[in-house]
Each structure stands twice: as structure tokens, then as C-alpha cells.
Amino acid sequence: MGWVSDTVDSIKSIKVREVLHQLIVLGMIVTTALIIWKGLMCITGTESPVVVVLSGSMEPGFQRGDILFLTMSKDPIRSGDIVVFNIDMLILI
């Protein structure tokens, strides 16, 4: 019966190693995404360097679901520029 308990222990340790490996990989993916996002924030000068068009208000130039890459410029706003508003939501209880 000694080899059975050794086999069970080795199977348990393999599963623990696999789960630990998957958690480390997931952590690396999330960390990489955050680093890329923060890097884009520094490069573009905006809090939201990438946004998605949620409504049809920008048609025909942009369709619903389009992804826009934004940059902040010190130039004055001109006709044809895309203006994005950041609305702070207040939650009342």
C-alpha cells in the first residue's frame, strides 16, 4: 500500500503545482495589461487612452462598438476634433 499513497501524494502535488502555475500566469497577464494601460496613460496624457463608442451619436464617422485611441493635445479644440467628457457619478444612498 506504500506505492498507492506515494502515487496519490504525487498526483495531489501535481494538481497543486498546476493550479499555482495557472495563478502565476493569470497574475502575469493582469500585471502586463495594467503596465500597458499605465504606459498608454503616460504617453497620451489622458486617463482613458482607449475608449469604445457606446451609442450611435457619432455616426456616420464612428459606428457603435468602434474602439478609439485618444491623445491629449494642448492645441485649441477645432472643428472635427473628438471631445470626450469624463463624468463623475455621484451615488446617493
N, C-alpha and C positions, 0 to 999 in steps of 0.2 A: 504494500500500500504506500510505500515511501515514494515511488515514482509517480503515483497519482497526485499526491499532494504537491510534489515538485512541479508537475505539469500544470495544475490548477494555479499555483503561485506564479508560474511564468506567464500564463495567459492573463491573469489579473494585472501583472506588471506591464505587459504589452498594451493592454487597454488603457491603463493609466498613462503610459508614455504617449500613446496615440492622441488621447484627449489633451494632454499637456501640449503636444506638438500643434494640434489644431488651435488651441487657445493662443499660443505664441504667434502662429501665423495670422490669426484674426487680429491680434493686437498690433502686429506689424502693418497690416493693411490699413487699419484705422489710423495709426500713427502717421503713416505715409500720406494718407488723404488729408489729415489735419496740417501736415507740414506743407503740402502743395497749396492748400487753401490759404494758409497764413502767408506763404510766399507770394501768391497772387494778390493778396490784400496789400502787401508792401509795394509790389511792382505797380499796381494800378492806382493805388491811393484811395480805394473805396472799401467800405465794409462788406459789400456784396459784389465781388468781381464777376460772378456768373449768376444770371437770373433766367427765369423761364417766363415766357408770355402766358399769362393765365386766362386772359379774356380776348375777345375779338376786337378790342378797341384800337389795336394797332394795324388792323388790316387796311389795305392790301399789302403794306410793306412787310409786316411780320404776321405769320399765322399763329393760331393758338398752339402752344406746345413748343414753339421755337426757343432755342437757347441763345441768349445774348451775352457777349463778353463785354463788360463795361470798364471804362477807364475814366479817371477824374482828370479834368483839364482846368487850367487857370484861365483859359481863353473865355471871353464872354459867350453866353449862350446865343446861338444863331438859329435861323430857320433851318429845320431839318435835323437838328440835334435831338437825341432821345433823352428825355428827362425822367429820372426815376426818383420817386419820393419814398422816404423811409418813414412809415407811420408807427409811432409808439402806441401800443394798445394799452389801455387802462382797464384793468379788471376790477369791477365793483362787486363786493360781496353783500 
